[in-house]
C-alpha cells in the first residue's frame, strides 16, 4: 500500500536563472582544469550562461574555504562549487587537508544557507585522480555542477525561500 504525502520537494536540472561561483585549487592544476571544464560544461548543458559563472583560483585546496566564505558573504551567487585534487602521499597530510576542507565547506553552506558543493577529489594515487577528472570514472567537476544546479532549484522550492 502506497502512502501519500502532502508534498515532495525536488530540484530540477535547469540552470538558466542561476549564478555560480567556482573556486579552484591551483595545486594539481592539470587535473583541476579538467574538473573546471566539466563543471562549466555541465552548467551550460543545463541551460546556464557563461556570463553567470565566475571562477576564482587559489594556491591549494586548503585555501578554498576562505575564498568560498568571502564569495558566500557577497550574496552574489545561488551556489558555489569547490574544485581541487588532493593526492595521498606517504604522510597523512592529504587526509588532514581533505577532512578540513570538507568540514569547512559544510559549515559555510549551513551558515550562509547556500549550496556549497564539495568537488575536491580525495585520490589515493595519480590513477584515481586521472579517472575522476574526466576518464573512466567520469568528470567529478561535471557531477559537482549538476549537484549545484539541483540544489539551487531545491532551495527555491522549499517553504520560506524566495523563488
N, C-alpha and C positions, 0 to 999 in steps of 0.2 A: 504494500500500500504506500503510495507516494504522498508525502506530507507537503502541503502547500505553505509557502512563506509569503509574507506581505510584499517584500521587495528584495531583489538581488542586485547588488551594486557590482558593476564591472566596468573596466576601462576598455575603450576600443583602441585600435591602432591607427588613429587619424592624427597626424602631426601638424596639419596646416595652420592651426591658430596658436601654436606653442613656440616659446623661445627657450633655447637650450644653451647652456654653457658646458664646455668640455674642458676639463683640466687634465693635462698630460704630463707625465714624468719624462724628462729628457734622458735619464739613465735607462739604458737598453732601448734607445730611441729607434733602432731598426725595427723592433717588434712593436713598440708603441705607435709608430707612424702607421703601421698596418691596422692596428686597433682603431686609430683615429679615422682612417679611410673607411673602415667598416661602419663606424658609428655615424659618420656623415652620410654614407650611402643609405643606411637604414632610415635615417630621418627624412631624407629626400624621397626615397622609395615609398614612404608612408605619407607623402603629401606635404612635408615641411619644405621650407625655403632656405637656401644657403645664407640669405640675409638675416635669418633668425637663429643662426648658430655662431657663437663666439668661442674662441679657443684660447686658453692660457697654458703656457709651458712653464714648468717648474723644474728645478735641478733633479729631484728624485722623488720617489713615492712618499717619503716621509714629509715632504713639503706640500703634498696635495691638500691635506685637511685645512691648513691655514688659508690657502687660496680659495678653497671651496667655501669656507666660512665667510670670507670677505665678499665673495660673489653672492652668497645667500643673503647677506645683510643688505645688499643693494636693491633687493626686491625687483630685479630686472628679468628674472628667468622663471619659467614654470618648472624646470628640472635642471639638475646639474649632474653630469656624468664624469666620474673619475676614472682615468685610464693609466695604467702602469704595468710594468712587468718586473717582478722580484723573483730572482732565481736563487734557489737554495744552494749554498756553498758548504764548506767544511764546518762552519760555525753556525750557531743558532740565530745569527744576525737577521737573516731573511724572515724567519718565523716571527721574530720580535717586530720587525717592520710591518709585516702583513697584519698581525694582530692589532697593533696600534692604529694603523690606518683604518682598518675595518671598524674598530670601536669608535674612533673619532668621527668617521663619516656617518655612522648611525646616530651619534649624538647630535651632529649638526642637522641632520634631517629632522629629527624629533624636535629640536629646539626651534627650528625655523618653519616647521610644518610644510616642508618642501621635499619632493622626491630627490634624494641624493643617491645615485646609483653607483655601487662599488664595482667597477670594471677593472680592478687591479688584479692581474693574474699572479697567483702564487704557484710558481712552477718548481718542480724538484730538479729539473735539468733543462738543458737547451732544447732537447727534443720536444718536451712538453710546451715550452714557450713557442716553438715553431708551430706545433699542432694547434695551439689555441689562438694564434694570431693570424689565422687565415688558411690553414691547410686542412688536414683530415678531421680535426675536431671542430672545424668551423671558425668563425671570427667572433671572439667574445666581445669585441667592441660593437659589432652589429647587434649582438644579443643585448648588451647593456643599453644601447639606444632604444631598442624595442621595448625593453622593460620601462625605460624612462617615459616613452610615449604612452604606454598603457597606464602607468601610474599618474601621469598628468591628467588623463581623462577620467580615471577612477576618482581622484581627489575632487574633480569638478562635479562629479555625480553625488558625492556624499552630502548629507544634510549640513546646512550652515555654511557651505562654501560658495563663493561667487562662481558663477558659470562663466 
